[in-house]
Amino acid sequence: MSQQSQRRNDTMRKLLSITLLSLMLAVPARLVTAQESYVLGDGSTIRVDGSSNRSDWSVEATAVTGSFLFTEGSPIEGGFTIAVRDMKSGRSLIMDRLMHSTFGADTHPDIAFALASAQPSDDQGWWEMQGDLTMAGTTNPVVVRLQQQGETGKTARFTGSHALLMTDFGMKPPTAMFGSLHTADEVSIHFDLLLASTCEEDCESDG
């Protein structure tokens, strides 16, 4: 092999090495900017609405904790937890005690949702959130439709509702007043989730 050919091969190897090194350094940077962690912020609420033979009722929790991981604006994993005893009706201590008892707060103190997957819906801004919902010690798969309000950035908001039967989670619809008041089996859970990015001000921007 001539010296000229040898020099040409050496140059090509150096260029290839530099190219591969540049690609290896670039991949982690893209992954960092593509994924973003969010935590549930103040103002997040979860409300349970139901009905009875006397009147409608609601209990609401404002102490919601949880986090979600997004990749390129899409939620890929995460979940939230609320304490059953944090759910209050704001109307009656008797109602609060009945609901806490129905959820089995002493033995199953938390309600939790774990995200398995999320797919954008045909309706713009809506997501089909598939995951496991745990209440009163029973876990069932659910699909919750949530609407994203605004683009994910430093903050994001997801709202929506999901109807279910208490008996599907092993709960007996509560009664009171010696059985003269009884609640319906179906309830509707309303979600208002405010997410805040865990990225500090000095995080690199996507640009």
Helices and strands as residue ranges (DSSP letters): H 3-34, E 35-40, E 45-51, E 56-61, E 64-71, E 74-83, G 84-86, H 93-102, E 110-120, E 126-135, E 138-149, E 155-165, G 166-169, E 175-176, E 181-182, E 186-197
